[in-house]
Amino acid sequence: MRLPFTSQLISKIAPSLGIEVELEPEYGFVGELTFADGRRHLFRNTNFNINPAGSTEIANDKQYTSYFLRKYGFNVPRSKAFFSDRLNQNLAGERRRSILDAAEYAMAMGFPVFAKPNNLSQGILVAKVHSPRQLHDVSQKIFERTDVMMVQEPVSGLDYRIVILHGEVISAYERLPLQVIGNGFSTIEELLVQAKNDLEASGRSNSDINIDDFRISQNLSMSGLTRSSVAKMNEVLVLLDNANLSNGGCARDVTSRIHREFIEIACKAAESIGLVLCGVDIIADDLTACASTQNWAIIELNAAPGLDNYAKMGETQMKRVEDMYRRILLSLAHG
C-alpha cells in the first residue's frame, strides 16, 4: 500500500524522536502517535490538533475568517455569504440571502466576481463568474455540496501562500493556475490530457486535473475557444482562475526572498485567529518587495496546509517540509 504523503513523513521522522507510529492499516490516512511518557495523540492527514479547535473552525469558514481579519486591520477583499434554499428555510426572513441576492450584490460590486464554497478547500468549485447567469449556474453546483456560498471581489496580483509555524515562515511560494502551452497542432483537450498524464508521472499524488471541469470550458468560451481549438505554438492558455496546486497548478518558491513586511503580516494574521500552524493565502504584486509600496490582500487562511505538492519541487523544499513536521512532533511531545 502506498501511504499518503504526510503519513510517509511521520513514519520516517517519528521513530528518530522516540515516537511510535501506528497507522490505520487499510488506507494509512489516520494514525496514532505514542510518546515516550505513554501519552497518545491521534492525527488525520495534515491535522495534528496543533491548532485550537475554535480557531480551526473559524479558518475553515471563509466569511468568518474575512470578518476577523478585517476587524484586526488586515486588507481583505469585499465579500458576502449567501445561502442555499435549504438553509434559507431555517433562517429568519430578514437573514435570508438567496441566489438572486447574490446576483444583486455582484452587480453592485461589478462583474467579474469569485463564487466560492464557504467551507471547502483545495479550490473545489471556486470560479470567476462574469454574469448573473454564470453566477446562478455556479451557485447551483456549489449548493449541491454545501449550504453557504461566498461572493468575493477579485484582487489583481500574483497568488502566494506563506506557511507559518509558531510565528516563523516555513515556506513561501507563488502559485500559478493550471495552464497549457500550445504546440501549433494539438487541440486544447489533447494538451489537457497530456498535462494530466505529466502530473501523474511527476509523483504529485495529491494533485489532479479534472479533464471535464466545467470551469475550463467556461474560461475557454470567454476567449472564444473550445476544447477542440488548436493553440498556437508557445501560446499560454490559463484554464483555471484559482491557483490551487491540488487542481494542477504549479509553484515558484520565494521562501528565501520574502520581504520582512510580508513575514510580519502573515505571522500576525495567523496569530490574530489563534493559529499555530497556518497557510496564509495572499494576493500581491510581489512578495519579495515592501508590502507598504503595493496593493495586497489576504484571501484565505488554512489551518492544516498540505505541503506535499510543494515538497515535490526539489530537495530544498522537501527538507523544509520534513523540518516542519519534525518541529510539529517535537511540539506535541513537549506539550
C-alpha positions, 0 to 999 in steps of 0.5 A, spaced: 500 500 500 502 506 498 501 511 504 499 518 503 504 523 503 504 526 510 503 519 513 510 517 509 513 523 513 511 521 520 513 514 519 520 516 517 521 522 522 517 519 528 521 513 530 528 518 530 524 522 536 522 516 540 515 516 537 511 510 535 507 510 529 501 506 528 497 507 522 490 505 520 492 499 516 487 499 510 488 506 507 494 509 512 490 516 512 489 516 520 494 514 525 496 514 532 502 517 535 505 514 542 510 518 546 515 516 550 511 518 557 505 513 554 501 519 552 497 518 545 495 523 540 491 521 534 492 525 527 488 525 520 492 527 514 495 534 515 491 535 522 495 534 528 490 538 533 496 543 533 491 548 532 485 550 537 479 547 535 475 554 535 480 557 531 480 551 526 473 552 525 473 559 524 479 558 518 475 553 515 469 558 514 471 563 509 466 569 511 468 568 518 475 568 517 474 575 512 470 578 518 476 577 523 481 579 519 478 585 517 476 587 524 484 586 526 486 591 520 488 586 515 486 588 507 481 583 505 477 583 499 469 585 499 465 579 500 458 576 502 455 569 504 449 567 501 445 561 502 442 555 499 434 554 499 435 549 504 438 553 509 434 559 507 428 555 510 431 555 517 433 562 517 429 568 519 426 572 513 430 578 514 437 573 514 435 570 508 440 571 502 438 567 496 441 566 489 438 572 486 441 576 492 447 574 490 446 576 483 444 583 486 450 584 490 455 582 484 452 587 480 453 592 485 460 590 486 461 589 478 462 583 474 467 579 474 466 576 481 469 569 485 463 564 487 466 560 492 464 554 497 464 557 504 467 551 507 471 547 502 478 547 500 483 545 495 479 550 490 473 545 489 468 549 485 471 556 486 470 560 479 470 567 476 463 568 474 462 574 469 454 574 469 448 573 473 447 567 469 454 564 470 453 566 477 446 562 478 449 556 474 455 556 479 451 557 485 447 551 483 453 546 483 456 549 489 449 548 493 449 541 491 455 540 496 454 545 501 449 550 504 453 557 504 456 560 498 461 566 498 461 572 493 468 575 493 471 581 489 477 579 485 484 582 487 489 583 481 496 580 483 500 574 483 497 568 488 502 566 494 501 562 500 506 563 506 506 557 511 507 559 518 509 555 524 509 558 531 510 565 528 516 563 523 515 562 515 516 555 513 515 556 506 513 561 501 511 560 494 507 563 488 502 559 485 500 559 478 493 556 475 493 550 471 495 552 464 497 549 457 502 551 452 500 550 445 504 546 440 501 549 433 497 542 432 494 539 438 487 541 440 486 544 447 483 537 450 489 533 447 494 538 451 489 537 457 490 530 457 497 530 456 498 535 462 494 530 466 498 524 464 505 529 466 502 530 473 501 523 474 508 521 472 511 527 476 509 523 483 504 529 485 499 524 488 495 529 491 494 533 485 489 532 479 486 535 473 479 534 472 479 533 464 471 535 464 471 541 469 466 545 467 470 551 469 475 550 463 470 550 458 467 556 461 474 560 461 475 557 454 468 560 451 470 567 454 476 567 449 472 564 444 475 557 444 473 550 445 476 544 447 477 542 440 481 549 438 488 548 436 493 553 440 498 556 437 505 554 438 508 557 445 501 560 446 499 560 454 492 558 455 490 559 463 484 554 464 483 555 471 482 562 475 484 559 482 491 557 483 490 551 487 496 546 486 491 540 488 487 542 481 494 542 477 497 548 478 504 549 479 509 553 484 515 558 484 518 558 491 520 565 494 521 562 501 528 565 501 526 572 498 520 574 502 520 581 504 520 582 512 513 586 511 510 580 508 513 575 514 510 580 519 503 580 516 502 573 515 505 571 522 500 576 525 494 574 521 495 567 523 496 569 530 490 574 530 485 567 529 489 563 534 493 559 529 499 555 530 500 552 524 497 556 518 497 557 510 496 564 509 493 565 502 495 572 499 494 576 493 500 581 491 504 584 486 510 581 489 512 578 495 519 579 495 518 587 495 515 592 501 508 590 502 507 598 504 509 600 496 503 595 493 496 593 493 495 586 497 490 582 500 489 576 504 484 571 501 484 565 505 487 562 511 488 554 512 489 551 518 492 544 516 496 546 509 498 540 505 505 541 503 506 535 499 505 538 492 510 543 494 515 538 497 515 535 490 519 541 487 526 539 489 530 537 495 530 544 498 523 544 499 522 537 501 527 538 507 523 544 509 517 540 509 520 534 513 523 540 518 516 542 519 513 536 521 519 534 525 518 541 529 510 539 529 512 532 533 517 535 537 511 540 539 506 535 541 511 531 545 513 537 549 506 539 550 
